[in-house]
Amino acid sequence: MRKVSLPTVFTAALVVLVLAVYMVTFVVRFSEVAVKVRLGRVVETIDRPGLYFCWPRPFERIERFDTRLRVLDTVESETKTRDGKNIIVGNYAIWRIRHPRTLVESRLSIREAEDKLRARINQRRAAVIGNEDLSAFVNLNEELVNANYDRIEQEMLTGIQTEGDRAGISLRHSVLADFGIELVKVGIRRISLPEETTQSVFQQMIAERQKEAARFREEGKSRAATITAQAEANRNSIMKFAETMAGRIQSTGIQASTGILKQIATEDAEFFEWLRWLDALRVALRQKSTIFLDSRSDLFQYFQAPVTPEGTTPPKSPELPVSSLPPALEETHGQP
């Protein structure tokens, strides 16, 4: 008989020991939870990381589940709104395993649980969107659309269901009770419109814009009327104030001039007024300027009839003989 060497025996014993330890121990990572199943019955749930012992198969088996958040996408499908319009909606869900014991007892794999979760999300989505109008998803008011999205997503997650076997509870509670899965969020990933719905939306947007433009026009007319009325009132107030001030200034000037004229001899009054006219004209013509005078103004009379010494008559401008006038002016010659 061939003799086996000691190192070979030691190596074989070590391998057997490692295999034995491997068969009766298992490791739970920090991101995992383990379920110990003994002869088909769940006996323990381990959620703390570390090394644990178990009976070898087939007496016990260990089911490990990752407890971190996962993202589940749903297939885009066409859904009808309350006002009879079709929209194509795609959802996503953020979920994690909260009660692994429930998932093990349901005898579902992770893939099978995801398929059932998709079906329930699609069913709930159709029910919620069926109670909304198309304007809740397609609108010119971006803030309103975002608020509607948040409200619809919250309704899909926590709203009370009225259909199916789980009527009376929310989608979150139903999947937690049936599969041990916690739904953290159900969101709308994408919304698109079929071709026939797109044309209807364009017409609706045009109508809304025209309505908005008409409202702005009416508001503009109202504001213009208010501004015009206020300007008219201000103008009348300013004109009234100016006329009052002008009357006061004129009255003060008349009183001052009357007082000055009383101090002047009667025979010098006309000469004094002429000197004052010259002073006013000198001040007005101090710089190169063009002056327009009313023919009814007191300053204009001295251009028509300048002051002359007493006993003399002002020179008259020579008159052209009638024969030298143009035919068109002969009939009006001599008329004032």
Stockholm file with secondary structure:
# STOCKHOLM 1.0

chainA/1-336         MRKVSLPTVFTAALVVLVLAVYMVTFVVRFSEVAVKVRLGRVVETIDRPGLYFCWPRPFERIERFDTRLRVLDTVESETKTRDGKNIIVGNYAIWRIRHPRTLVESRLSIREAEDKLRARINQRRAAVIGNEDLSAFVNLNEELVNANYDRIEQEMLTGIQTEGDRAGISLRHSVLADFGIELVKVGIRRISLPEETTQSVFQQMIAERQKEAARFREEGKSRAATITAQAEANRNSIMKFAETMAGRIQSTGIQASTGILKQIATEDAEFFEWLRWLDALRVALRQKSTIFLDSRSDLFQYFQAPVTPEGTTPPKSPELPVSSLPPALEETHGQP
#=GR chainA/1-336 SS CCCCCHHHHHHHHHHHHHHHHHHHEEEECTTEEEEEEETTEEEEEECSCEEEECCCTTTEEEEEEECSCEEEECCCEEEECTTSCEEEEEEEEEEEESCHHHHHHTTCCHHHHHHHHHHHHHHHHHHHHTTSCGGGTSCSCHHHHHHHHHHHHHHHHHSBCCSSTTTTSBHHHHHHHHHCEEEEEEEEEEEECCHHHHHHHHHHHHHHHHHHHHHHHHHHHHHHHHHHHHHHHHHHHHHHHHHHHHHHHHHHHHHHHHHHHHTSCGGGHHHHHHHHHHHHHHHHTSSSCCCCCCTTSGGGHHHHSCCCCTTCCCCCCCCCCGGGSCHHHHTTTTCC
#=GC SS_cons         CCCCCHHHHHHHHHHHHHHHHHHHEEEECTTEEEEEEETTEEEEEECSCEEEECCCTTTEEEEEEECSCEEEECCCEEEECTTSCEEEEEEEEEEEESCHHHHHHTTCCHHHHHHHHHHHHHHHHHHHHTTSCGGGTSCSCHHHHHHHHHHHHHHHHHSBCCSSTTTTSBHHHHHHHHHCEEEEEEEEEEEECCHHHHHHHHHHHHHHHHHHHHHHHHHHHHHHHHHHHHHHHHHHHHHHHHHHHHHHHHHHHHHHHHHHHHTSCGGGHHHHHHHHHHHHHHHHTSSSCCCCCCTTSGGGHHHHSCCCCTTCCCCCCCCCCGGGSCHHHHTTTTCC
//
